[in-house]
């Protein structure tokens, strides 16, 4: 097979999300690809992030001139790919349009982009840039999903939601789980831990949480805890963006929380490893990579029952309703006061995360490519 993959997320300096997906998936795909030829299409906005590509993998760099270059290539990538006469092309970033004569695969990471536009916009804090961006992604994703030969997604939950929102036929959507995060590891070095404590001025035991994932329920739960329990503890929020929910700023102002914007990967690993508990009460998750990160680093987890979270977590954490701050407060008190329960969840987390393999994910993806070609 001749396989083309749009990998611009690896040349834009964007951390997390699709960038992490590609950084983990592609090396495993190269390993299992055998004699298949793979073409990677990136632009020159930032240096390409993968090194040491094998001989059957060819990197094609296209010029990046300004912000409009991304929009231009969204609709002209099919011409660039077509020059290499691929049998199959893959767009891992929720949408893309392939050349004639090639099968097109899209990884749609959840159903959000193809939900009704009004529902998408009502669920986010928004400014003009956010509205324009989400509207663009909505129309591109819907058009791409209709044209694609196969939709790959990251969980059985996401598969069902995409089929429902897109009114898609049986067999058009395939679920392939993420593997273990390869750049995440438990940190036990005392000097490294002390360095992170000093860097972020963390002097108490703490709960770690993502400032973009329903932080308000954690803030409300915290206020319900007895003073003697929370007096020597705090919340440490992290975020890949500066525009977090107002409840986070309220908690920081009141003195029981800190906010860290864009921590380095190594520092985030250390924070997971130091945390008394990781709280992830997300409203919706197509998968939930932070759950794997927390399990890999040995952080006990309290999370919500939404989306794919129960599918990913299994019995390796405590699950509550995403809006039930009273239940969350009860779980926090339980883990703060029962060290054996924390240890039990840590062990369960280690066991659970080791069931995930990027090589398995890549093998399933390659088999899906082959079936598409055989049906051509």
MIZAFI-412407 format. One record per residue: residue number from 1; residue in three letters; x, y, z of N, C-alpha, C in turn. Coordinates in steps of 0.2 Angstrom, whole numbers. Atoms other than C-alpha are relative to their C-alpha. Layout:
   pos   code    n.c1    n.c2    n.c3   ca.c1   ca.c2   ca.c3    c.c1    c.c2    c.c3
   NUM    ala       X       Y       Z       X       Y       Z       X       Y       Z
...
//
This chain:
   pos   code    n.c1    n.c2    n.c3   ca.c1   ca.c2   ca.c3    c.c1    c.c2    c.c3
     1    unk       4      -6       0       0       0       0       4       6       0
     2    unk      -3      -6      -1       5      18      -2      -5       4       4
     3    unk       4      -4      -5      -2      28      13       2       7       1
     4    unk      -1      -7      -1      -3      47      14      -3       2       7
     5    unk       2      -2      -7      -5      55      32       1       7       0
     6    unk      -1      -7      -1      -8      73      35       2       1       7
     7    unk      -3      -1      -7       3      77      50       2       7       2
     8    unk      -2      -7      -1       3      96      51       0       1       8
     9    unk       0      -1      -7      -1      94      70       7      -1       3
    10    unk      -6       1      -2      17      89      71       5       5      -2
    11    unk      -4      -6       2      24     105      64      -3       7       2
    12    unk       3      -6      -2      14     118      73       1       2       7
    13    unk      -2      -1      -7      21     117      90      -6       0       5
    14    unk       6       1      -5       4     112      98       1      -6       4
    15    unk      -1       6      -4       5     101     113      -7      -3       2
    16    unk       6       4      -2      -8      88     119      -4      -2      -6
    17    unk       5       1       5     -23      82     109       2      -4      -6
    18    unk      -2       4       6     -20      77      91       8      -1      -1
    19    unk      -8       0       0      -1      81      93       2      -6       4
    20    unk      -2       6      -4       0      68     107      -2      -7      -4
    21    unk       2       5       3     -10      56      97       4      -3      -6
    22    unk      -4       1       5       1      57      82       7      -2       2
    23    unk      -7       1      -3      18      57      92       0      -7       3
    24    unk       0       7      -3      12      40     100      -2      -5      -6
    25    unk       3       5       5       3      32      85       5      -1      -5
    26    unk      -4       1       6      15      35      71       6      -4       1
    27    unk      -6       4      -1      31      27      78      -2      -8       0
    28    unk       3       7       0      20      11      81      -2      -2      -7
    29    unk       2       2       7      13      12      64       6      -1      -5
    30    unk      -6       1       4      30      13      56       3      -7       2
    31    unk      -3       6      -2      35      -2      66      -4      -6      -3
    32    unk       4       5       2      21     -13      60      -2       0      -8
    33    unk       2      -1       7      20      -6      42       3      -5      -5
    34    unk      -3       4       4      32     -18      35       3       3      -7
    35    unk      -2      -2       7      35     -15      16      -5       6      -3
    36    unk       4      -5       2      21      -2      15       3       7       0
    37    unk      -3      -6       1      26      15       9      -5       6       3
    38    unk       4      -5      -4      20      30      20       3       7      -2
    39    unk      -1      -7       1      20      48      15      -3       5       6
    40    unk       2      -4      -5      19      61      29       0       7      -3
    41    unk       1      -7       3      13      79      24       0       5       6
    42    unk       0      -5      -5      18      93      36       2       6      -3
    43    unk      -2      -6       2      21     111      34       6       3       4
    44    unk      -6      -3      -3      36     123      39      -1       5       5
    45    unk       2      -5      -5      27     133      52       5      -1       6
    46    unk      -5       2      -6      38     124      66       4      -6      -3
    47    unk      -4       6       2      52     111      64      -4      -6       2
    48    unk       3       6      -1      45      94      62       2      -4       6
    49    unk      -1       3      -6      44      84      78       3      -7       0
    50    unk      -2       7       0      48      66      73       7       0      -3
    51    unk      -6       1       3      66      61      70       1      -7      -2
    52    unk      -1       7       1      74      45      63      -5      -4      -4
    53    unk       5       3       4      61      41      50       3      -6      -3
    54    unk      -3       6       4      63      23      43       0       1      -8
    55    unk      -1      -1       8      67      21      24      -6       0      -4
    56    unk       6       1       4      49      17      19      -4       6       2
    57    unk       4      -6      -2      43      34      27       3       6      -3
    58    unk      -2      -6       3      44      50      17      -3       6       2
    59    unk       3      -6      -2      42      67      24       0       5      -5
    60    unk       1      -5       5      35      80      12      -2       6       4
    61    unk       1      -7      -3      36      98      19      -2       5      -5
    62    unk       3      -5       5      25     111      11       1       7       4
    63    unk      -1      -7      -3      28     130      14      -6       3       4
    64    unk       5      -4      -4      19     139      28       2       7       0
    65    unk      -2      -7       0      18     158      25      -3       4       5
    66    unk       4      -4      -5       4     165      36      -5      -5       3
    67    unk       5       3      -3     -11     160      46      -5      -3      -6
    68    unk       5       2       6     -21     158      29       3      -7      -3
    69    unk      -3       6       3      -9     144      24      -4      -6       2
    70    unk       4       6      -2     -18     131      35      -7      -1      -3
    71    unk       7       1       4     -35     135      27       1      -2      -7
    72    unk      -2       2       7     -27     134      10       1      -7      -1
    73    unk      -2       7       1     -20     117      13      -6      -5       2
    74    unk       6       4      -1     -36     111      21      -4      -3      -6
    75    unk       4       2       6     -44     111       4       5      -1      -6
    76    unk      -5       1       6     -28     109      -7       4      -6       2
    77    unk      -4       6      -1     -20      94       2      -1      -5      -4
    78    unk       2       6       4     -29      82      -9       4       1      -7
    79    unk      -4      -1       6     -19      90     -24       7      -2       1
    80    unk      -7       2      -2      -2      88     -15       0      -7       1
    81    unk       0       8      -1      -6      70      -9      -1      -3      -7
    82    unk       1       4       6     -12      65     -26       6      -1      -5
    83    unk      -6       1       4       5      68     -34       4      -6       2
    84    unk      -3       6      -2      11      53     -24      -4      -6      -1
    85    unk       5       5       2      -3      42     -30      -1      -5       6
    86    unk       1       5      -6      -8      35     -13      -6      -4      -1
    87    unk       6       5       0     -20      20     -11      -5       3       5
    88    unk       4      -2      -5     -26      27       5       3       6       3
    89    unk      -2      -6      -3     -25      44      14      -4       1       7
    90    unk       3      -1      -7     -28      48      33       1       7       2
    91    unk       0      -7      -3     -33      64      41      -1      -1       7
    92    unk       1       2      -7     -30      62      60      -3       6       4
    93    unk       2      -6      -3     -37      79      64      -7       2       0
    94    unk       7      -1       0     -56      77      63      -3       2      -7
    95    unk       2      -1       6     -57      82      45       5       0      -5
    96    unk      -5       0       5     -49      82      28      -3      -3      -6
    97    unk       3       2       7     -52      79       9       5      -3      -4
    98    unk      -5       4       3     -42      66       0      -1       0      -8
    99    unk       0      -1       8     -38      65     -19      -4      -6      -3
   100    unk       4       5       3     -48      55     -31       4      -6      -1
   101    unk      -4       6       1     -44      37     -33       3      -3       6
   102    unk      -3       3      -6     -38      35     -15      -6       0       5
   103    unk       4       1      -6     -48      29       0       2       5       5
   104    unk      -1      -5      -5     -50      42      14      -2      -2       6
   105    unk       1       1      -7     -49      39      32       0       6       4
   106    unk       0      -6      -4     -53      52      45       0      -3       8
   107    unk       1       1      -7     -50      51      64      -4       5       3
   108    unk       4      -5      -3     -64      60      72       0      -2       8
   109    unk      -1       2      -7     -60      60      91      -6       0       4
   110    unk       6       1      -4     -77      63      97      -5       3      -4
   111    unk       6      -2       4     -94      69      91      -1       8       0
   112    unk       1      -8      -1     -92      88      96      -1       3      -7
   113    unk       0      -5       6     -88      95      79      -6      -2      -5
   114    unk       6       2       5    -103      86      70      -7       1       4
   115    unk       6      -2      -4    -116      91      84      -3       6      -3
   116    unk       3      -6       3    -129     104      79       4       6       3
   117    unk      -5      -6      -2    -119     121      79      -2       4       6
   118    unk       2      -3      -6    -130     129      91       2      -3       7
   119    unk      -2       3      -6    -127     116     104       8       0       1
   120    unk      -7      -1      -1    -108     117     101       2       7       3
   121    unk      -2      -7      -2    -107     136     103      -3       1       7
   122    unk       3      -2      -7    -119     136     119       4      -4       5
   123    unk      -3       4      -5    -107     124     128       7       3       2
   124    unk      -7      -3      -1     -91     135     128       0       7       2
   125    unk      -2      -7      -1     -85     152     135       2       2      -7
   126    unk      -2      -2       7     -83     161     118       1       7      -1
   127    unk      -1      -7       2     -76     176     110      -1      -1      -8
   128    unk       1       1       7     -77     180      91       4      -5      -3
   129    unk      -4       5       3     -62     170      87      -2      -7       1
   130    unk       3       6      -2     -69     155      96      -6      -2      -4
   131    unk       6       1       4     -86     156      87       2      -1      -7
   132    unk      -2       1       7     -77     158      70       3      -7      -1
   133    unk      -4       6       1     -65     143      73      -5      -6       1
   134    unk       4       6      -1     -79     131      80      -5       0      -6
   135    unk       5       0       5     -91     136      66       4      -3      -6
   136    unk      -4       3       5     -77     132      53       1      -7       1
   137    unk      -1       7      -1     -73     115      61      -6      -4      -1
   138    unk       6       3       0     -91     111      62      -2      -2      -8
   139    unk       2       1       7     -94     113      43       5      -4      -4
   140    unk      -5       5       3     -77     105      38      -1      -7       2
   141    unk       1       7      -3     -80      90      49      -6      -3      -3
   142    unk       6       3       3     -98      87      43       1      -2      -7
   143    unk      -1       2       7     -93      88      25       5      -6      -1
   144    unk      -5       5       1     -77      77      27      -3      -7       2
   145    unk       3       6      -2     -87      64      37      -5      -3      -5
   146    unk       5       3       5    -100      62      23       4      -3      -6
   147    unk      -4       2       5     -86      60      10       5      -6       1
   148    unk      -5       4      -2     -74      49      20      -3      -8      -1
   149    unk       2       7       0     -74      30      17       0      -4       7
   150    unk       0       3      -7     -70      26      35       2       5       5
   151    unk      -1      -4      -5     -71      35      51       3      -4       6
   152    unk      -3       3      -6     -59      30      65      -1       4       6
   153    unk       1      -4      -6     -63      35      83       4      -4       5
   154    unk      -5       2      -6     -55      32     100      -4      -4       5
   155    unk       3       4      -5     -68      23     110      -7      -3      -3
   156    unk       6       2       2     -84      13     108      -6       5       2
   157    unk       5      -5      -1     -94      27     116       0       5      -5
   158    unk      -1      -5       6     -87      40     103      -3      -3      -6
   159    unk       3       4       6     -92      27      90      -7       1      -1
   160    unk       7      -1       0    -110      27      95      -2       7      -1
   161    unk       2      -7       0    -111      46      97       1       2      -7
   162    unk      -2      -2       7    -103      49      80      -5      -3      -5
   163    unk       5       3       4    -115      36      72      -7       4       1
   164    unk       7      -3      -1    -130      45      80       0       7      -3
   165    unk       0      -7       2    -125      63      77       1       0      -8
   166    unk      -1       0       7    -119      59      59      -5      -4      -4
   167    unk       4       5       3    -133      47      55       4      -5      -5
   168    unk      -4       4       4    -120      35      48      -1      -7       0
   169    unk       2       7       1    -122      18      42       5      -5       4
   170    unk      -4       5      -3    -116       2      51       7      -1      -4
   171    unk      -6       1       4     -98      -1      47       5       5      -2
   172    unk      -4      -5       2     -92      16      43       4       3       5
   173    unk      -4      -3      -5     -85      20      60       3      -6       4
   174    unk      -4       5      -4     -72      10      69       3       3       6
   175    unk      -3      -3      -6     -66      12      87       7      -4       1
   176    unk      -6       2      -2     -48      10      91       3       4       6
   177    unk      -2      -4      -6     -42      14     108       7       3       0
   178    unk      -6      -2       0     -27      24     112       5      -5       4
   179    unk      -5       4      -4     -11      15     119       2       5       6
   180    unk      -3      -3      -6      -1      20     135       3       6      -3
   181    unk      -4      -6       2       6      38     134       7      -1       1
   182    unk      -7       2      -1      24      35     130       5       5       3
   183    unk      -4      -5      -3      31      52     136      -2       1       7
   184    unk       2      -1      -7      23      50     153       3      -6       5
   185    unk      -3       5      -5      31      41     168      -1       3       7
   186    unk       0      -2      -7      30      41     187       7       3       2
   187    unk      -6      -3      -2      43      52     195       0      -1       8
   188    unk      -1       1      -7      50      47     212       6       3       2
   189    unk      -6      -3      -2      66      56     212      -1       6       4
   190    unk       2      -5      -6      66      67     228       2       7      -3
   191    unk      -2      -6       2      76      81     220      -4       3      -6
   192    unk       4      -2       5      65      82     205      -7       3       3
   193    unk       7      -2      -3      49      83     216       1       7       4
   194    unk      -1      -7      -4      57      97     227       1       6      -5
   195    unk      -1      -6       5      62     107     211      -7       2      -2
   196    unk       6      -1       2      44     106     205      -4       4       6
   197    unk       4      -3      -6      37     111     223       3       7       0
   198    unk      -3      -6      -1      49     126     223      -2       5      -6
   199    unk       2      -4       6      45     131     205      -7       3       0
   200    unk       7      -2       0      26     132     207      -2       2       7
   201    unk       1      -2      -7      27     136     226      -6      -4       3
   202    unk       5       4      -2      17     121     231       3      -3       7
   203    unk      -2       2      -7      19     118     250      -5      -4       4
   204    unk       5       5      -3       4     107     254      -1      -6      -4
   205    unk       3       5       4      -3      91     249      -5       3      -5
   206    unk       5      -3       5     -14      94     234      -4      -5      -4
   207    unk       4       4       5     -28      88     222       2       4      -6
   208    unk      -1      -3       7     -23      90     204      -6      -1      -4
   209    unk       6       0       4     -36      95     191       1       4      -6
   210    unk       0      -4       6     -38     101     173      -5       6       1
   211    unk       4      -6      -1     -44     119     174      -5       1      -6
   212    unk       5      -1       5     -54     117     158      -5      -6       0
   213    unk       4       6       0     -63     101     163      -5       0       6
   214    unk       5       0      -5     -78     106     174       3       1       7
   215    unk      -3      -1      -7     -68     114     188      -5       2       5
   216    unk       5      -3      -5     -83     122     196      -3      -5       5
   217    unk       2       5      -4     -89     106     203       5      -2       6
   218    unk      -6       1      -5     -72     103     212       0       6       5
   219    unk       0      -6      -5     -73     121     219      -5       0       5
   220    unk       6       1      -5     -90     118     226       1      -5       5
   221    unk      -1       6      -4     -85     101     233       5       2       6
   222    unk      -5      -2      -4     -70     109     241      -3       4       6
   223    unk       3      -4      -5     -80     121     251      -5      -4       5
   224    unk       4       4      -4     -91     107     258       5      -4       5
   225    unk      -5       4      -4     -75      98     266       1       3       7
   226    unk      -2      -3      -7     -72     100     285       6       4       0
   227    unk      -6      -4       0     -60     113     289       7      -3       2
   228    unk      -6       4      -3     -48     101     298       3      -4      -6
   229    unk      -2       4       5     -47      91     282       3       4      -6
   230    unk      -2      -4       6     -44     105     269       6       5       3
   231    unk      -4      -5      -2     -33     116     280       7      -1      -2
   232    unk      -7       2       2     -17     107     275       1      -2      -7
   233    unk       1       2       7     -22     104     257      -2       6      -4
   234    unk       2      -5       5     -25     114     241      -1      -3      -6
   235    unk       1       2       7     -30     112     223       5       3      -4
   236    unk      -4      -2       5     -18     113     209      -3      -1      -7
   237    unk       3       1       7     -26     117     192       6       1      -5
   238    unk      -5      -2       6     -16     116     176      -5       1      -6
   239    unk       4      -2       6     -22     122     159       5       1      -6
   240    unk      -4      -2       6     -15     122     141      -2       7      -3
   241    unk       2      -6       2     -24     138     139      -1       5       6
   242    unk       1      -5      -5     -26     155     148      -7       1       2
   243    unk       7      -2      -1     -44     157     146      -4      -6       4
   244    unk       3       6      -4     -50     145     160      -7       3       3
   245    unk       6      -2      -3     -67     145     169       1       5       6
   246    unk      -1      -5      -5     -70     159     181       0      -3       7
   247    unk      -1       3      -7     -72     147     196       7      -1       2
   248    unk      -7       1      -2     -54     143     195       3       7       3
   249    unk      -3      -7      -3     -49     162     197      -3       1       7
   250    unk       3      -1      -7     -61     163     212       3      -4       5
   251    unk      -3       4      -5     -53     148     220       7       3       2
   252    unk      -6      -3      -1     -36     156     217       0       6       5
   253    unk       1      -6      -4     -42     172     224      -1      -1       7
   254    unk       2       2      -7     -49     164     240       6      -4       3
   255    unk      -6       2      -3     -32     156     243       1      -8       1
   256    unk       0       7      -1     -36     137     242       2      -3      -7
   257    unk      -2       3       6     -30     134     224       6       4      -4
   258    unk      -5      -3       4     -16     138     212      -1      -2      -8
   259    unk       1       1       7     -16     139     193       6       0      -4
   260    unk      -6       1       3      -2     133     182      -2       0      -8
   261    unk       2      -1       7      -3     138     163       6      -4      -4
   262    unk      -5       4       4       6     126     151       6      -3       3
   263    unk      -6       3      -3      17     116     162       4      -4      -5
   264    unk      -4       4       4      31     107     154      -2      -7       1
   265    unk       2       7      -1      28      88     151       3      -3       6
   266    unk      -3       3      -5      41      83     163      -3       3       7
   267    unk       2      -3      -6      34      95     176      -7      -3       2
   268    unk       7       3      -1      16      88     173       0      -7       3
   269    unk      -1       7      -3      22      70     176       2       1       7
   270    unk      -1      -1      -7      29      76     192      -6       2       4
   271    unk       6      -2      -3      13      84     197      -5      -5       1
   272    unk       4       6       0       3      69     193       3      -5       6
   273    unk      -3       5      -4      16      58     203      -1       3       8
   274    unk       0      -3      -6      15      70     218      -7       1       3
   275    unk       7      -1      -2      -4      72     219      -3      -5       5
   276    unk       3       5      -4     -14      65     233      -6      -3      -4
   277    unk       5       2       4     -28      63     220      -1       4      -6
   278    unk       1      -4       6     -32      68     202      -7       0      -1
   279    unk       8       0       0     -50      74     200      -1       2      -8
   280    unk       2      -1       7     -57      74     182      -7      -1      -1
   281    unk       7       0       1     -75      78     182      -3       2      -6
   282    unk       2      -3       7     -77      81     163      -7      -1      -2
   283    unk       7       1       3     -93      84     155      -1      -5      -6
   284    unk       0       5       6     -89      74     139       7      -2      -2
   285    unk      -7       2       2     -74      64     134      -1      -6      -5
   286    unk       0       5       5     -72      54     118       5      -6       2
   287    unk      -4       5      -3     -58      45     127       2       2       7
   288    unk      -2      -2      -6     -49      54     141       7      -2       2
   289    unk      -7       2       0     -30      53     139       2       2       7
   290    unk      -3      -1      -7     -27      62     156      -1      -6       5
   291    unk       1       6      -4     -34      46     164       6      -4       0
   292    unk      -6       4       1     -20      36     157       6       3       3
   293    unk      -5      -3      -3      -8      49     162       1      -1       7
   294    unk       1       0      -8     -14      49     180       2      -7       2
   295    unk      -1       7      -2     -14      30     181       8      -2      -1
   296    unk      -7       1       1       4      29     173       4       3       6
   297    unk      -4      -3      -5      10      41     186      -2      -2       7
   298    unk       2       2      -7       1      33     201      -4       5       4
   299    unk       5      -5      -3     -12      46     205      -7      -3       1
   300    unk       7       3       0     -28      39     212      -5       5      -3
   301    unk       5      -4       4     -43      46     202      -7       0       3
   302    unk       7      -1      -1     -60      53     205      -2       3      -6
   303    unk       2      -3       6     -69      56     189      -8      -1      -1
   304    unk       7       0       1     -86      58     181      -2      -6      -4
   305    unk       2       6       3     -97      45     173      -2       2      -7
   306    unk       2      -2       7     -98      54     156       4      -3      -5
   307    unk      -4       2       6     -93      49     139       3      -7       1
   308    unk      -4       6       0     -80      36     137       4      -2       7
   309    unk      -4       1      -7     -73      38     155      -1      -7       3
   310    unk       0       7      -3     -80      22     162       3      -5      -4
   311    unk      -3       5       5     -75      12     147       8       0       1
   312    unk      -7      -1      -1     -57      19     149       3      -2       7
   313    unk      -2       1      -7     -56      18     168      -1      -7       3
   314    unk       2       6      -3     -64       2     172      -1       1       8
   315    unk       0       0      -7     -62      -1     191       6       4       3
   316    unk      -6      -3      -3     -47       9     193      -1       7       3
   317    unk       1      -7      -3     -55      25     201      -7       0       2
   318    unk       7      -1      -2     -70      32     209      -4       4      -5
   319    unk       4      -4       5     -84      38     198      -6       3       3
   320    unk       6      -4      -2     -97      51     201      -4       3      -5
   321    unk       3      -4       5    -110      61     192       4       7      -1
   322    unk      -4      -6       1    -101      76     184      -2       6       4
   323    unk       3      -6      -3    -112      89     193      -1      -1       7
   324    unk       1       2      -7    -113      80     210       6       2       5
   325    unk      -5      -2      -4    -102      91     221       0      -3       7
   326    unk       0       4      -7    -108      82     237       3      -7      -1
   327    unk      -3       7       1    -103      65     230       7       1      -1
   328    unk      -7      -1       1     -86      72     225       3       2       7
   329    unk      -2      -2      -6     -84      80     242       1      -7       5
   330    unk      -1       6      -4     -87      63     250       6      -5      -2
   331    unk      -5       4       3     -75      54     238       7       3       2
   332    unk      -7      -3      -2     -61      67     242       1      -1       8
   333    unk      -1       1      -7     -64      65     261       2      -8       1
   334    unk      -2       7       0     -63      46     258       7      -1      -1
   335    unk      -7       1       2     -46      47     249       5       4       5
   336    unk      -4      -4      -5     -39      60     261       1      -4       6
   337    unk       0       4      -6     -43      49     276       2      -7       0
   338    unk      -1       7       0     -40      32     270       6      -2      -5
   339    unk      -6       1       4     -22      29     264      -1      -7      -4
   340    unk       0       7       3     -26      10     260      -4       1      -6
   341    unk       4      -1       6     -40      16     248       4       3      -6
   342    unk      -4      -3       5     -28      27     239       5      -5      -3
   343    unk      -5       5       2     -15      13     238      -4      -5      -5
   344    unk       4       5       4     -29       1     231      -1       3      -7
   345    unk       1      -3       7     -33      13     217       6       1      -4
   346    unk      -6       0       3     -15      16     213       2      -6      -4
   347    unk      -2       7       3     -12      -3     210      -5      -1      -6
   348    unk       5       1       5     -28      -4     200       1       4      -6
   349    unk      -1      -5       6     -23      11     189       6      -3      -4
   350    unk      -5       3       3      -6       3     186      -2      -6      -5
   351    unk       2       6       3     -14     -14     181      -4       2      -7
   352    unk       4      -2       5     -27      -5     170       4       3      -6
   353    unk      -3      -4       5     -15       7     160       4      -5      -4
   354    unk      -4       4       4      -4      -8     155      -4      -5      -5
   355    unk       4       4       5     -18     -16     145       0       4      -6
   356    unk       0      -5       6     -16      -1     133       7      -1      -4
   357    unk      -6       1       4      -3      -3     118      -1       4      -6
   358    unk       1      -4       6       0       9     104       2      -5      -6
   359    unk      -1       5       5       7      -6      94      -7      -4      -2
   360    unk       6       3       1     -10     -14      96      -5       5      -4
   361    unk       4      -5       4     -19       2      90       3       1      -7
   362    unk      -3      -1       7      -7       4      75      -2      -6      -4
   363    unk       2       7       4     -10     -15      70      -7       1      -2
   364    unk       7       0       2     -29     -12      70      -1       5      -5
   365    unk       1      -5       5     -27       4      60       2      -3      -7
   366    unk      -3       3       6     -16      -5      47      -5      -5      -3
   367    unk       5       5       2     -29     -19      46      -6       3      -3
   368    unk       6      -4       3     -43      -6      43       2       3      -7
   369    unk      -3      -3       6     -32       2      29      -1      -6      -5
   370    unk       0       5       5     -30     -15      21      -7      -3      -2
   371    unk       6       2       1     -48     -20      22      -4       5      -5
   372    unk       3      -5       5     -53      -3      13       3      -2      -7
   373    unk      -4       1       6     -40      -7      -1      -3      -6      -3
   374    unk       3       6       3     -47     -25      -3      -7       1      -3
   375    unk       6      -1       2     -64     -18      -5      -1       5      -6
   376    unk       0      -5       5     -59      -6     -18      -3      -2      -6
//
